[in-house]
Amino acid sequence: MVKIGICDDEPQMIKLLSQTLEQVLQLQGIEYEIWEYASGEELTAGIACLDIDILFLDIEMRILDGIETAKRLRKKGMKGIIIFVTAHPDFVFQGYEVHAFHYILKPYRKEKIAEVLTQALEELDLSKEQFFVIEQKAKIIRIPLSQTLAFQSDRRKVLAFVEEGTIDFYGKIDDVCCKLPSYFIRIHNRCIVNLNYVTTLEKDRCILGEHSFPVSRTFRQEVETAFARAMLKQ
């Protein structure tokens, strides 16, 4: 789980930033918590700040500004990523002293927030669980990718093979493929498998325990290379 902090003395700014961060994190299937702070004093008061992975910190706050807040956090031992938020780009250069990762200018642009957040997530060594988000009519399902064996298209639907069974949803296999980590590999126009579950690779079949999926000639060489690389890592 990624723990994200937002510190700003303007409630409306916190709300806008929080909403955008939630949209990006949910689309990426990342489990998260967002902690909100109305001042630098509140943020630095306890030890909870030491657990923050990514902090969005407003520079221009009353009493304790963002730069001084960041200095206190670093002095306390906070190792998380600090991203400064400011309406004045001239302030950004002060961030080097506290090892700021990036900055975002007000008023917010959703595209910039998404870009910086994605970079920060990549910077973190996320050994945390990753999820694939499935949207259905009445609900949204998040399936842990570490427990997902494969995805296979079936006409207008895609089947997700998980340890407990299968989950189907409307979608295209191409759209699924671009959202998966590198341990998933395309073996057919209609199928993607989790290399961590592959037990046997045959000439035209890929075996994952009780499941068998076809390997097409187009993807054969790439699958063989990926499977061999995965075996060497074990």
C-alpha positions as CSV (number, residue, x, y, z in Angstrom):
1,M,0.0,0.0,0.0
2,V,1.3,3.5,-0.9
3,K,0.8,6.1,1.7
4,I,0.4,9.6,0.3
5,G,0.3,12.8,2.3
6,I,-1.1,16.2,1.2
7,C,-0.3,19.3,3.2
8,D,-1.9,22.6,2.3
9,D,-3.6,25.3,4.3
10,E,-6.3,25.7,1.6
11,P,-9.0,23.0,2.0
12,Q,-10.2,23.4,-1.6
13,M,-6.7,22.7,-2.9
14,I,-6.4,19.6,-0.8
15,K,-9.8,18.4,-2.2
16,L,-8.8,19.0,-5.9
17,L,-5.4,17.3,-5.5
18,S,-6.8,14.4,-3.6
19,Q,-9.5,13.7,-6.2
20,T,-7.0,13.6,-9.0
21,L,-4.6,11.4,-7.2
22,E,-7.4,8.9,-6.4
23,Q,-8.3,8.7,-10.1
24,V,-4.8,8.0,-11.1
25,L,-4.2,5.4,-8.4
26,Q,-7.4,3.6,-9.0
27,L,-6.8,3.4,-12.7
28,Q,-3.4,1.9,-12.0
29,G,-4.9,-0.6,-9.6
30,I,-2.6,0.6,-6.7
31,E,-3.8,0.2,-3.1
32,Y,-3.3,3.5,-1.3
33,E,-4.1,5.7,1.7
34,I,-4.3,9.5,1.5
35,W,-3.6,11.5,4.6
36,E,-4.5,15.2,4.7
37,Y,-2.8,17.9,6.7
38,A,-3.9,21.6,7.0
39,S,-0.6,23.0,8.2
40,G,3.1,22.2,8.5
41,E,2.7,22.2,12.3
42,E,0.1,19.5,12.1
43,L,2.2,17.4,9.7
44,T,5.4,17.5,11.8
45,A,3.7,17.1,15.2
46,G,3.8,13.3,15.5
47,I,5.7,10.4,14.0
48,A,3.1,9.4,11.4
49,C,4.8,11.6,8.9
50,L,7.7,9.1,8.9
51,D,5.5,6.5,7.2
52,I,4.5,8.7,4.2
53,D,5.8,7.4,0.9
54,I,4.9,10.4,-1.3
55,L,4.2,13.9,0.1
56,F,2.6,16.8,-1.8
57,L,3.7,19.8,0.2
58,D,2.5,23.4,-0.4
59,I,5.3,25.9,-0.1
60,E,3.3,29.0,0.7
61,M,1.6,28.2,4.0
62,R,1.1,30.5,7.0
63,I,3.4,30.3,10.0
64,L,5.4,27.2,9.0
65,D,6.0,27.3,5.2
66,G,6.7,24.3,3.1
67,I,10.5,24.6,2.9
68,E,10.8,24.8,6.7
69,T,8.3,22.0,7.1
70,A,10.4,19.8,4.7
71,K,13.6,20.6,6.7
72,R,11.9,19.5,9.9
73,L,10.6,16.3,8.3
74,R,14.1,15.4,7.0
75,K,15.6,16.1,10.4
76,K,13.1,13.7,12.0
77,G,14.1,11.0,9.5
78,M,11.4,11.2,6.9
79,K,12.7,9.3,3.8
80,G,9.7,9.6,1.6
81,I,9.4,11.5,-1.7
82,I,8.6,15.2,-1.4
83,I,6.8,17.0,-4.2
84,F,6.4,20.7,-3.7
85,V,3.3,22.5,-4.7
86,T,3.5,26.3,-5.4
87,A,2.0,29.1,-7.4
88,H,5.4,30.7,-7.8
89,P,8.1,28.7,-9.7
90,D,10.8,30.8,-8.2
91,F,10.4,29.0,-4.9
92,V,11.1,25.6,-6.4
93,F,14.9,26.0,-6.4
94,Q,14.8,26.0,-2.6
95,G,13.7,22.4,-2.8
96,Y,17.2,21.1,-3.5
97,E,18.3,21.5,0.1
98,V,15.6,19.0,1.3
99,H,16.0,16.6,-1.7
100,A,12.7,17.4,-3.3
101,F,11.7,15.0,-6.0
102,H,9.6,17.3,-8.2
103,Y,7.2,20.2,-8.1
104,I,3.7,21.0,-9.3
105,L,2.5,24.5,-10.1
106,K,-0.9,25.9,-9.1
107,P,-3.5,26.1,-10.6
108,Y,-3.4,22.3,-10.9
109,R,-3.4,20.5,-14.3
110,K,-4.5,16.9,-14.0
111,E,-2.1,15.8,-16.7
112,K,0.9,17.2,-14.7
113,I,-0.3,15.6,-11.4
114,A,-0.7,12.3,-13.1
115,E,2.8,12.5,-14.8
116,V,4.6,13.5,-11.5
117,L,2.7,10.9,-9.5
118,T,3.6,8.1,-12.0
119,Q,7.3,9.2,-11.8
120,A,7.2,9.1,-8.0
121,L,5.6,5.6,-8.0
122,E,8.3,4.4,-10.3
123,E,10.9,5.9,-8.0
124,L,9.6,3.9,-5.1
125,D,10.7,0.3,-4.9
126,L,7.2,-1.1,-4.9
127,S,7.3,-4.6,-3.9
128,K,3.7,-4.1,-2.9
129,E,0.8,-5.9,-4.4
130,Q,-0.4,-4.6,-7.8
131,F,-4.0,-4.9,-8.9
132,F,-6.0,-5.0,-12.1
133,V,-9.3,-3.1,-11.9
134,I,-12.4,-4.6,-13.5
135,E,-15.4,-2.4,-14.0
136,Q,-18.8,-4.1,-14.1
137,K,-22.3,-2.6,-14.2
138,A,-23.0,-2.8,-10.5
139,K,-19.5,-2.9,-9.0
140,I,-15.7,-2.4,-9.4
141,I,-13.5,-5.4,-8.7
142,R,-9.7,-5.3,-8.0
143,I,-7.9,-8.5,-8.6
144,P,-4.4,-9.0,-7.2
145,L,-2.1,-9.6,-10.2
146,S,0.2,-11.9,-8.2
147,Q,-2.8,-14.3,-8.0
148,T,-3.9,-13.9,-11.6
149,L,-2.9,-16.7,-14.0
150,A,-4.0,-15.4,-17.3
151,F,-6.3,-13.2,-19.4
152,Q,-8.1,-14.6,-22.5
153,S,-10.5,-12.8,-24.9
154,D,-13.8,-14.4,-25.6
155,R,-15.7,-12.4,-28.3
156,R,-16.6,-9.1,-26.7
157,K,-15.5,-10.2,-23.2
158,V,-12.2,-10.9,-21.5
159,L,-11.8,-13.8,-19.0
160,A,-9.5,-13.2,-16.0
161,F,-8.2,-16.5,-14.6
162,V,-7.6,-16.2,-10.9
163,E,-6.8,-18.8,-8.3
164,E,-10.4,-19.0,-7.2
165,G,-11.9,-19.3,-10.7
166,T,-12.7,-16.9,-13.6
167,I,-14.0,-13.3,-13.8
168,D,-15.4,-12.0,-17.1
169,F,-15.8,-8.4,-18.2
170,Y,-16.4,-6.4,-21.4
171,G,-13.1,-5.3,-22.9
172,K,-10.4,-5.9,-25.4
173,I,-7.3,-8.0,-24.8
174,D,-5.1,-5.2,-26.3
175,D,-6.3,-2.8,-23.7
176,V,-5.6,-5.3,-20.9
177,C,-2.1,-6.0,-22.2
178,C,-0.9,-2.4,-21.9
179,K,-1.9,-2.2,-18.2
180,L,0.0,-5.3,-17.0
181,P,3.5,-5.6,-15.5
182,S,6.4,-7.3,-17.3
183,Y,5.8,-10.7,-15.8
184,F,2.7,-11.1,-18.0
185,I,3.4,-12.0,-21.6
186,R,1.3,-12.3,-24.8
187,I,1.3,-15.8,-26.1
188,H,-1.5,-15.5,-28.6
189,N,-3.7,-12.7,-30.1
190,R,-6.4,-13.8,-27.6
191,C,-4.3,-14.7,-24.6
192,I,-1.9,-13.3,-22.0
193,V,-0.3,-15.4,-19.2
194,N,1.5,-14.8,-15.9
195,L,5.0,-16.3,-16.3
196,N,5.2,-17.0,-12.6
197,Y,2.4,-19.7,-13.1
198,V,3.8,-21.3,-16.2
199,T,4.8,-24.9,-15.4
200,T,5.4,-26.3,-18.9
201,L,5.9,-24.8,-22.3
202,E,5.1,-27.1,-25.2
203,K,5.4,-26.5,-29.0
204,D,2.0,-25.0,-29.3
205,R,0.7,-24.9,-25.7
206,C,1.4,-23.1,-22.5
207,I,0.5,-25.1,-19.3
208,L,-0.4,-23.3,-16.1
209,G,-1.2,-26.0,-13.6
210,E,-4.7,-27.3,-14.7
211,H,-5.0,-24.7,-17.4
212,S,-3.7,-24.9,-21.0
213,F,-3.5,-22.0,-23.4
214,P,-2.5,-21.9,-27.1
215,V,0.8,-20.4,-28.2
216,S,0.7,-18.9,-31.7
217,R,3.6,-19.0,-34.1
218,T,3.8,-15.2,-34.1
219,F,4.6,-15.1,-30.3
220,R,6.5,-18.4,-30.0
221,Q,10.1,-17.1,-30.0
222,E,9.3,-14.3,-27.6
223,V,7.5,-16.7,-25.2
224,E,10.4,-19.1,-25.2
225,T,12.9,-16.3,-24.4
226,A,10.7,-14.9,-21.6
227,F,10.1,-18.4,-20.1
228,A,13.8,-19.2,-20.1
229,R,14.6,-15.9,-18.5
230,A,12.0,-16.5,-15.8
231,M,13.4,-20.0,-15.1
232,L,16.9,-18.5,-14.6
233,K,15.6,-16.1,-12.0
234,Q,14.2,-18.9,-9.8
